[in-house]
Amino acid sequence: MNKKLFISAVLSLAPLAAFAQASALKGDPKAGEVKTAMCIGCHAIPGYKASFPHVYLVPMISGQSQAYLASALEAYRKGDRSHPTMRAIAGSLSDQDIADLAAYYAGR
């Protein structure tokens, strides 16, 4: 195989390896419970609406699937989802924090 082609092929697989590593994290619901301080102020209030930058109906996240919750937090962290408060919160979370919070809320 051509050396340039080989290097290109290896580099193209790097994002998949990072995704596989992040997906392999095991969330700990007990650790997630300790990390909910930034979540409960909005997501634990039935019918709560946030008013910045627009009025949003804040979703209840308890009982959502673990994969969905982790995916949503990762999307906020990467900027694929645009709510400024959630982007800031998700930006402060590690991959393990996201896995733990997703495990906690999925089991509620």
C-alpha positions in Angstrom: 0.0 0.0 0.0 1.2 3.5 -0.8 2.5 5.2 2.3 0.4 8.4 1.8 -2.7 6.3 1.2 -2.0 4.3 4.3 -1.5 7.4 6.5 -4.7 9.0 5.0 -6.6 5.8 5.8 -5.4 5.7 9.4 -6.1 9.4 9.9 -9.6 9.0 8.5 -10.3 6.3 11.2 -9.2 8.6 14.1 -12.7 10.1 14.7 -14.2 6.6 14.8 -11.7 5.5 17.4 -12.5 8.6 19.5 -16.3 7.9 19.2 -15.7 4.2 20.1 -13.7 5.2 23.2 -16.4 7.8 24.3 -19.2 5.2 23.7 -17.3 2.6 25.7 -17.5 4.8 28.9 -19.6 3.2 31.5 -21.9 5.7 33.2 -22.2 5.4 37.0 -25.7 6.5 38.2 -24.5 7.1 41.7 -21.7 9.4 40.4 -24.2 11.1 38.1 -26.5 11.9 41.0 -23.8 13.9 42.7 -23.3 15.9 39.4 -26.9 17.0 39.0 -26.6 20.4 40.7 -26.6 22.3 37.3 -29.5 20.2 36.0 -32.2 20.2 38.7 -32.7 23.9 38.7 -34.5 23.7 35.4 -35.1 20.0 34.5 -36.7 19.0 37.8 -39.5 21.6 37.7 -42.6 20.3 35.8 -43.7 22.9 33.2 -40.7 25.1 33.7 -39.9 27.6 31.0 -36.5 29.3 30.6 -36.5 32.8 29.2 -33.0 33.2 27.8 -32.5 33.9 24.9 -36.1 33.0 24.1 -38.8 31.3 26.0 -38.2 27.6 26.0 -40.2 24.8 27.6 -37.5 22.9 29.5 -37.9 19.2 28.9 -38.1 16.7 31.8 -35.0 14.5 31.2 -35.7 11.8 33.8 -36.4 8.5 32.1 -35.0 9.5 28.7 -32.7 6.9 27.2 -29.1 7.0 28.2 -27.9 7.1 24.6 -30.2 10.1 23.8 -29.1 12.0 26.9 -25.4 11.5 26.2 -25.9 12.3 22.6 -27.7 15.6 23.4 -25.1 16.7 25.9 -22.3 15.9 23.4 -24.2 17.9 20.7 -24.5 20.9 23.0 -20.8 20.6 23.9 -19.8 20.5 20.2 -22.1 23.4 19.4 -24.4 21.3 17.2 -27.2 22.3 19.5 -27.4 26.0 20.1 -29.1 26.8 23.5 -26.5 29.1 25.2 -27.0 27.9 28.7 -26.9 24.2 27.8 -23.8 24.8 25.6 -22.0 26.4 28.6 -23.0 23.6 31.0 -22.2 20.8 28.5 -18.9 22.5 27.7 -17.9 22.2 31.4 -18.6 18.4 31.4 -16.0 15.6 30.8 -16.9 12.5 28.8 -17.2 10.7 32.1 -19.5 13.4 33.5 -21.8 13.0 30.5 -21.9 9.2 30.8 -22.6 9.4 34.5 -25.4 12.0 34.2 -27.0 10.1 31.3 -26.9 6.9 33.4 -28.5 8.6 36.4 -31.3 10.3 34.5 -32.0 7.2 32.3 -32.7 5.3 35.5 -35.0 7.8 37.1 
